[in-house]
Amino acid sequence: MTRPQLDPRTKAAVTIAWVIIANKPFYPLYIWWLIGDGVGMSAVTLVAIPFFLVIPLVAGRSPFFPRFALPLFGTLDTVFETILFGKASGTLLFLAPCMALVLVSFHASEKWWQRGLACFIFACFAVCWKTIREPVFPWSSDQLTTLLNINTFAVASLMAFIAMCYAGTAADI
């Protein structure tokens, strides 16, 4: 049985989902290695892996689903992590790759889905920015600075990877 051929945008979304799935288990290790505290709290973030795993598993049956679900699940994961780690940790920066995915993942005929998801991501940002202050775990200011550095580097890396995955995908304007 052969797998169906995926369009370039869906293939890019699936590839990015696999990279997220592969990297998620390392986050608690980064925390342990660079901070030494809060490993248990950071391990809670692994709860998102099954959601990201659904993306490649469903791609052959529904090419739209991965392109919609990846930025949606990324946004929900970002909000969850911002609640855990607090605004000062820089986890909200992960909404930038989510918005970038919305920008490049949809076909022209799907513009209302694209607009709706863009509005949802912005609304999540605004609510988190206004309401989330202190993290669940009591990080010190030095630890928060380290978290901010980890998350900033991770966001920049993910943005670069998104650009590489979507490079050359045809625009259907």
TORDO-103179 format. One line per 5 residues: for each residue x, y, z of N, C-alpha, C. Coordinates in nm, 4 decimals, decimal comma. Atoms other than C-alpha are relative to their C-alpha. Layout:
BEGIN
X/Y/Z/X/Y/Z/X/Y/Z; ...
***
This chain:
BEGIN
0,0846/-0,1186/0,0000/0,0000/0,0000/0,0000/0,0886/0,1242/0,0000; -0,0793/-0,1211/0,0086/0,1466/0,3315/-0,1048/-0,0740/0,1162/0,0647; 0,0584/-0,1201/-0,0599/0,0955/0,6546/0,0749/-0,0337/0,0998/-0,1093; 0,0351/-0,0995/0,1016/-0,0827/0,9291/-0,1197/0,1034/0,1126/-0,0034; -0,0922/-0,1116/0,0172/0,1331/1,2083/-0,2578/-0,0605/0,1249/0,0636
0,0474/-0,1207/-0,0667/0,1019/1,5213/-0,0447/0,0399/0,1236/-0,0805; -0,0355/-0,1261/0,0642/0,0914/1,8716/-0,1887/0,1138/0,0643/0,0801; -0,1183/-0,0564/-0,0663/0,3995/2,0849/-0,1025/-0,0282/0,0650/0,1364; 0,0305/-0,0656/-0,1275/0,2287/2,2832/0,1737/-0,0314/-0,1023/0,1090; 0,0331/0,1041/-0,0978/0,0888/1,9748/0,3453/0,1265/-0,0765/0,0378
-0,1258/0,0701/-0,0267/0,4233/1,7990/0,3112/0,0874/0,0821/0,0951; -0,0781/-0,0865/-0,0891/0,5950/2,0981/0,4756/-0,0563/-0,0027/0,1419; 0,0627/0,0041/-0,1329/0,3434/2,0977/0,7629/0,0308/-0,1317/0,0706; -0,0293/0,1313/-0,0578/0,3970/1,7254/0,8185/0,1467/-0,0072/0,0444; -0,1424/-0,0005/-0,0354/0,7750/1,7684/0,8155/0,0244/0,0802/0,1271
-0,0160/-0,0848/-0,1189/0,7546/2,0492/1,0712/-0,0592/-0,0689/0,1222; 0,0595/0,0731/-0,1125/0,5229/1,8415/1,2896/0,0956/-0,1082/0,0494; -0,0949/0,1037/-0,0400/0,7759/1,5549/1,2871/0,1193/0,0600/0,0755; -0,1126/-0,0651/-0,0680/1,0545/1,7949/1,3867/-0,0406/0,0434/0,1412; 0,0491/-0,0386/-0,1331/0,8446/1,9278/1,6753/-0,0105/-0,1237/0,0889
0,0141/0,1250/-0,0759/0,7641/1,5724/1,7864/0,1379/-0,0508/0,0445; -0,1341/0,0495/-0,0320/1,1322/1,4772/1,7733/0,0724/0,0885/0,1013; -0,0709/-0,0921/-0,0884/1,2473/1,7875/1,9622/-0,0652/0,0198/0,1360; 0,0733/-0,0243/-0,1248/0,9794/1,8099/2,2320/0,0618/-0,0733/0,1206; -0,0560/0,0699/-0,1165/1,1360/1,5400/2,4555/0,1322/0,0583/0,0508
-0,1272/-0,0572/-0,0421/1,4620/1,7343/2,4666/-0,0168/0,1259/0,0859; 0,0214/-0,1241/-0,0750/1,3071/2,0462/2,6246/0,0282/-0,0187/0,1497; -0,0343/0,0188/-0,1418/1,3140/1,9059/2,9808/0,1495/-0,0232/0,0226; -0,1442/0,0191/-0,0127/1,6754/1,8022/2,9198/0,0745/0,1331/-0,0083; -0,0592/-0,1344/0,0054/1,7636/2,1596/2,8180/-0,0171/0,0708/0,1340
0,0281/-0,0642/-0,1288/1,5987/2,2813/3,1353/0,0927/-0,0571/0,1068; -0,0865/0,0639/-0,0996/1,7903/2,0296/3,3449/0,1454/0,0447/-0,0181; -0,1394/-0,0307/0,0270/2,1227/2,1027/3,1753/0,0321/0,1478/0,0242; -0,0296/-0,1430/-0,0051/2,0979/2,4828/3,1585/-0,0514/0,0701/0,1251; 0,0583/-0,0653/-0,1174/1,8859/2,5618/3,4641/0,0176/-0,0852/0,1254
-0,0180/0,0893/-0,1138/1,9016/2,2563/3,6887/-0,1198/-0,0117/0,0908; 0,1191/-0,0014/-0,0843/1,5597/2,3185/3,8350/-0,1229/0,0068/-0,0906; 0,1237/-0,0086/0,0772/1,2008/2,2813/3,7135/-0,0145/-0,1049/-0,1082; 0,0067/0,1049/0,1013/1,2569/1,9644/3,5131/-0,1378/-0,0652/-0,0015; 0,1327/0,0606/-0,0083/0,9325/1,8111/3,6389/-0,1056/0,0873/-0,0650
0,0957/-0,0935/0,0600/0,7398/2,1216/3,5400/0,0162/0,0024/-0,1514; -0,0202/-0,0040/0,1451/0,8995/2,1274/3,1966/-0,0418/-0,1312/-0,0659; 0,0431/0,1292/0,0560/0,8188/1,7576/3,1480/-0,1499/-0,0014/-0,0286; 0,1447/-0,0092/0,0242/0,4493/1,8511/3,1610/-0,0274/0,0413/-0,1451; 0,0198/-0,0450/0,1384/0,4968/2,0068/2,8167/-0,0060/-0,1160/-0,0986
0,0032/0,1173/0,0884/0,5318/1,6572/2,6712/-0,1426/-0,0457/-0,0296; 0,1396/0,0366/0,0236/0,1529/1,6241/2,6932/-0,0460/0,0403/-0,1401; 0,0395/-0,0463/0,1338/0,1367/1,8033/2,3560/0,0420/-0,0954/-0,1117; -0,0511/0,0881/0,1060/0,3214/1,5288/2,1653/-0,1101/-0,0761/-0,0734; 0,1045/0,0725/0,0757/0,0104/1,3184/2,0849/-0,0795/0,0886/-0,0953
0,0730/-0,0901/0,0895/-0,1610/1,6233/1,9359/0,0785/0,0234/-0,1286; -0,0838/-0,0196/0,1183/0,1315/1,6909/1,7032/0,0131/-0,1291/-0,0806; -0,0105/0,1289/0,0676/0,1499/1,3193/1,6215/-0,1202/-0,0275/-0,0902; 0,1196/0,0178/0,0828/-0,2039/1,3266/1,4829/0,0210/0,0633/-0,1379; -0,0181/-0,0744/0,1255/-0,0875/1,5708/1,2127/0,0539/-0,0891/-0,1121
-0,0464/0,0858/0,1110/0,1265/1,3295/1,0069/-0,0860/-0,1240/-0,0207; 0,0815/0,1208/0,0124/-0,1065/1,0382/1,0796/-0,1258/0,0226/-0,0827; 0,1249/-0,0301/0,0710/-0,4067/1,2131/0,9229/0,0253/0,0632/-0,1368; -0,0309/-0,0775/0,1209/-0,2274/1,3942/0,6389/-0,0461/-0,0663/-0,1292; 0,0392/0,0675/0,1226/-0,2993/1,1294/0,3740/-0,1492/0,0016/-0,0258
0,1460/-0,0009/0,0152/-0,6717/1,1383/0,4385/-0,0570/0,1403/-0,0116; 0,0504/-0,1365/0,0023/-0,7107/1,5127/0,4843/0,1166/0,0980/-0,0098; -0,1128/-0,0921/0,0159/-0,4440/1,7446/0,3382/-0,0211/0,1357/0,0690; 0,0279/-0,1272/-0,0669/-0,6185/2,0484/0,4883/0,0310/-0,0084/0,1492; -0,0145/0,0129/-0,1454/-0,6031/1,9138/0,8447/0,1397/0,0349/0,0499
-0,1329/-0,0347/-0,0517/-0,2223/1,9285/0,8910/0,0325/0,1483/-0,0121; -0,0293/-0,1417/0,0214/-0,2035/2,2783/0,7473/-0,0766/0,0893/0,0970; 0,0788/-0,0742/-0,0988/-0,4759/2,3968/0,9853/0,0429/-0,0362/0,1423; -0,0266/0,0466/-0,1362/-0,3861/2,1864/1,2889/0,1368/0,0417/0,0511; -0,1344/-0,0331/-0,0482/-0,0139/2,2659/1,3028/0,0044/0,1372/0,0666
-0,0012/-0,1282/-0,0713/-0,0541/2,6391/1,3767/-0,0995/0,0043/0,1167; 0,0961/0,0029/-0,1104/-0,3615/2,5684/1,5918/0,0588/-0,0696/0,1219; -0,0592/0,0738/-0,1124/-0,1894/2,3050/1,8084/0,1209/0,0743/0,0549; -0,1136/-0,0794/-0,0460/0,1235/2,5198/1,8205/-0,0439/0,1158/0,0867; 0,0532/-0,1118/-0,0794/-0,0826/2,8121/1,9492/-0,0477/-0,0481/0,1363
0,0508/0,0518/-0,1272/-0,2572/2,6039/2,2139/0,1153/-0,0463/0,0900; -0,1182/0,0417/-0,0750/0,0766/2,4529/2,3204/0,0737/0,1216/0,0559; -0,0658/-0,1231/-0,0441/0,2270/2,8023/2,3421/-0,0736/0,0639/0,1164; 0,0788/-0,0566/-0,1108/-0,0566/2,9286/2,5619/0,0207/-0,0839/0,1258; -0,0205/0,0903/-0,1135/-0,0201/2,6230/2,7872/0,1381/0,0222/0,0623
-0,1346/-0,0193/-0,0518/0,3551/2,6712/2,8178/0,0181/0,1385/0,0620; -0,0088/-0,1339/-0,0585/0,3142/3,0428/2,8858/-0,0650/0,0019/0,1376; 0,0614/0,0123/-0,1327/0,0803/2,9586/3,1735/0,0990/-0,0661/0,0961; -0,0957/0,0710/-0,0849/0,3430/2,7163/3,3088/0,1229/0,0840/0,0334; -0,1296/-0,0656/-0,0157/0,6539/2,9288/3,2554/-0,0080/0,1508/0,0213
0,0153/-0,1444/-0,0189/0,5139/3,2829/3,2729/0,0415/0,0786/-0,1231; -0,0253/-0,0864/0,1154/0,5364/3,5704/3,0314/0,1493/0,0310/-0,0163; -0,1428/-0,0368/0,0066/0,9003/3,6517/3,1179/0,0878/-0,1093/-0,0604; -0,0790/0,1108/0,0560/1,0139/3,3101/2,9881/0,0150/0,0104/-0,1512; -0,0069/-0,0157/0,1442/0,9553/3,4180/2,6289/-0,0741/-0,1053/-0,0790
0,0727/0,1033/0,0737/0,7295/3,1267/2,5429/-0,1014/0,0600/-0,0980; 0,0950/-0,0627/0,0927/0,4833/3,3687/2,3813/0,0630/0,0261/-0,1371; -0,0670/-0,0190/0,1286/0,7457/3,4182/2,1104/-0,0332/-0,1112/-0,0987; 0,0352/0,1110/0,0892/0,6378/3,0787/1,9737/-0,1263/0,0283/-0,0808; 0,1150/-0,0361/0,0827/0,3248/3,2493/1,8441/0,0461/0,0555/-0,1350
-0,0510/-0,0504/0,1281/0,5452/3,4049/1,5732/0,0096/-0,1131/-0,1037; 0,0023/0,1085/0,0990/0,6123/3,0679/1,4039/-0,1417/-0,0479/-0,0313; 0,1396/0,0394/0,0255/0,2424/2,9852/1,4454/-0,0623/0,0928/-0,1032; 0,0550/-0,0967/0,0949/0,1495/3,3046/1,2632/0,0673/-0,0150/-0,1364; -0,0690/0,0235/0,1272/0,4155/3,2364/0,9986/-0,0609/-0,1195/-0,0721
0,0648/0,1170/0,0604/0,2576/2,8954/0,9410/-0,1347/0,0364/-0,0609; 0,1283/-0,0446/0,0559/-0,0799/3,0625/0,8920/0,0236/0,0763/-0,1298; -0,0310/-0,0793/0,1181/0,0800/3,2932/0,6398/0,0297/-0,0864/-0,1229; -0,0475/0,0781/0,1143/0,2271/3,0158/0,4226/-0,0741/-0,1315/-0,0250; 0,0574/0,1347/0,0077/0,0096/2,7080/0,4791/-0,1272/-0,0131/-0,0825
0,1328/0,0098/0,0596/-0,3173/2,7919/0,3098/-0,0015/0,0371/-0,1472; 0,0249/-0,0346/0,1396/-0,4384/2,8031/-0,0480/-0,0957/0,1195/-0,0035; 0,0844/-0,1189/0,0127/-0,6211/3,1115/-0,1765/-0,1467/-0,0308/0,0299; 0,1404/0,0370/-0,0240/-0,9535/2,9256/-0,1580/-0,0298/-0,0217/0,1490; 0,0164/0,0234/-0,1440/-0,8956/2,8755/0,2172/0,0244/0,1273/0,0818
-0,0359/-0,1257/-0,0661/-0,8491/3,2443/0,3005/-0,0825/0,0289/0,1244; 0,0799/-0,0283/-0,1204/-1,1346/3,2546/0,5534/0,0477/-0,0844/0,1179; -0,0621/0,0805/-0,1051/-0,9787/2,9680/0,7493/0,1286/0,0682/0,0466; -0,1258/-0,0675/-0,0284/-0,6495/3,1542/0,7281/-0,0247/0,1258/0,0847; 0,0313/-0,1221/-0,0749/-0,8001/3,4815/0,8494/-0,0503/-0,0328/0,1401
0,0529/0,0381/-0,1314/-0,9894/3,3102/1,1297/0,1092/-0,0480/0,0935; -0,1096/0,0513/-0,0822/-0,6794/3,1306/1,2536/0,0959/0,1123/0,0390; -0,0854/-0,1151/-0,0325/-0,4735/3,4504/1,2340/-0,0627/0,0828/0,1129; 0,0697/-0,0743/-0,1059/-0,7351/3,6297/1,4461/0,0045/-0,0766/0,1320; -0,0057/0,0825/-0,1208/-0,7417/3,3385/1,6934/0,1382/0,0094/0,0657
-0,1356/-0,0068/-0,0547/-0,3632/3,3457/1,7338/0,0233/0,1363/0,0639; -0,0181/-0,1330/-0,0582/-0,3642/3,7200/1,7880/-0,0801/0,0157/0,1283; 0,0816/-0,0074/-0,1214/-0,6479/3,6919/2,0392/0,0671/-0,0754/0,1147; -0,0725/0,0751/-0,1041/-0,4514/3,4258/2,2302/0,1175/0,0808/0,0519; -0,1113/-0,0845/-0,0415/-0,1495/3,6553/2,2326/-0,0491/0,1117/0,0911
0,0488/-0,1143/-0,0768/-0,3517/3,9519/2,3581/-0,0476/-0,0419/0,1393; 0,0496/0,0476/-0,1303/-0,5218/3,7525/2,6355/0,1166/-0,0414/0,0886; -0,1165/0,0418/-0,0796/-0,1943/3,5951/2,7494/0,0821/0,1201/0,0445; -0,0807/-0,1176/-0,0322/-0,0090/3,9259/2,7360/-0,0641/0,0813/0,1124; 0,0715/-0,0804/-0,0991/-0,2749/4,0957/2,9452/-0,0161/-0,0731/0,1331
0,0401/0,0697/-0,1225/-0,3505/3,8217/3,1977/0,1093/-0,0821/0,0676; -0,0996/0,0897/-0,0602/-0,0456/3,5988/3,2501/0,1173/0,0818/0,0511; -0,1131/-0,0692/-0,0620/0,2153/3,7304/3,4859/0,1002/-0,1016/0,0537; -0,0901/0,0897/-0,0707/0,3733/3,4833/3,7248/-0,0141/-0,1430/-0,0518; 0,0058/0,1399/0,0433/0,4646/3,1308/3,6213/-0,0533/-0,0897/0,1113
0,0448/0,0980/-0,0984/0,3267/2,8232/3,7939/0,1175/-0,0413/0,0884; -0,1207/0,0384/-0,0738/0,6818/2,7229/3,8932/0,0747/0,1275/0,0398; -0,0680/-0,1239/-0,0442/0,8761/2,9802/4,0985/0,1438/0,0113/-0,0538; -0,1316/-0,0178/0,0599/1,1666/3,0552/3,8628/0,0664/0,1248/0,0579; -0,0740/-0,1206/-0,0392/1,4374/3,2989/3,9755/0,0163/0,0882/-0,1233
-0,0181/-0,0895/0,1150/1,5140/3,6002/3,7571/0,1115/-0,0508/-0,0923; -0,1063/0,0571/0,0836/1,8370/3,4339/3,6366/-0,0525/-0,1189/-0,0804; 0,0567/0,1145/0,0702/1,6444/3,1175/3,5473/-0,0931/0,0460/-0,1120; 0,0889/-0,0535/0,1036/1,3846/3,3213/3,3588/0,0805/0,0568/-0,1167; -0,0864/-0,0510/0,1072/1,6637/3,4910/3,1646/0,0520/-0,1151/-0,0848
-0,0455/0,1180/0,0739/1,7995/3,1483/3,0698/-0,1136/-0,0581/-0,0836; 0,1161/0,0483/0,0764/1,4501/3,0335/2,9686/-0,0265/0,0895/-0,1206; 0,0208/-0,0936/0,1107/1,4108/3,3465/2,7576/0,1028/-0,0252/-0,1105; -0,1041/0,0275/0,0990/1,7420/3,2715/2,5852/-0,0261/-0,1313/-0,0733; 0,0313/0,1293/0,0619/1,6474/2,9065/2,5236/-0,1149/0,0159/-0,0992
0,1197/-0,0134/0,0831/1,3062/3,0002/2,3861/0,0227/0,0917/-0,1203; -0,0292/-0,0895/0,1124/1,4355/3,2874/2,1716/0,0784/-0,0737/-0,1080; -0,0781/0,0774/0,0963/1,6928/3,0595/2,0075/-0,0877/-0,1046/-0,0686; 0,0882/0,1020/0,0568/1,4302/2,7868/1,9590/-0,0969/0,0612/-0,1012; 0,0918/-0,0668/0,0925/1,1873/3,0313/1,7958/0,0723/0,0389/-0,1285
-0,0765/-0,0375/0,1195/1,4547/3,1640/1,5602/0,0313/-0,1233/-0,0846; -0,0289/0,1244/0,0719/1,5509/2,8075/1,4685/-0,1237/-0,0524/-0,0715; 0,1241/0,0481/0,0598/1,1894/2,7088/1,4066/-0,0431/0,0884/-0,1164; 0,0353/-0,0906/0,1103/1,1268/3,0182/1,1936/0,0865/-0,0279/-0,1227; -0,0895/0,0306/0,1122/1,4321/2,9375/0,9808/-0,0397/-0,1322/-0,0647
0,0401/0,1301/0,0536/1,3177/2,5766/0,9446/-0,1305/0,0112/-0,0792; 0,1252/-0,0223/0,0726/0,9681/2,6881/0,8423/0,0298/0,0625/-0,1360; -0,0353/-0,0644/0,1258/1,1198/2,9146/0,5770/0,0612/-0,0997/-0,0976; -0,0618/0,1006/0,0885/1,3287/2,6280/0,4416/-0,1013/-0,1009/-0,0506; 0,0999/0,0988/0,0413/1,0367/2,3848/0,4370/-0,0984/0,0536/-0,1028
0,0997/-0,0578/0,0909/0,8040/2,6237/0,2536/0,0627/0,0686/-0,1209; -0,0658/-0,0634/0,1143/1,0658/2,7646/0,0147/-0,0381/-0,0751/-0,1277; 0,0328/0,0590/0,1298/0,9522/2,7064/-0,3414/-0,1406/-0,0511/-0,0127; 0,1397/0,0427/0,0138/0,5934/2,6154/-0,2589/-0,0719/0,1078/-0,0808; 0,0649/-0,0939/0,0929/0,3815/2,7754/-0,5267/-0,1121/0,0754/0,0685
0,1120/-0,0816/-0,0466/0,1521/3,0598/-0,4383/-0,1121/-0,0103/-0,1028; 0,1141/0,0113/0,0920/-0,1951/3,0236/-0,5854/-0,0901/0,1221/0,0158; 0,0728/-0,1269/-0,0138/-0,3044/3,3841/-0,5966/-0,0946/0,0168/-0,1149
***
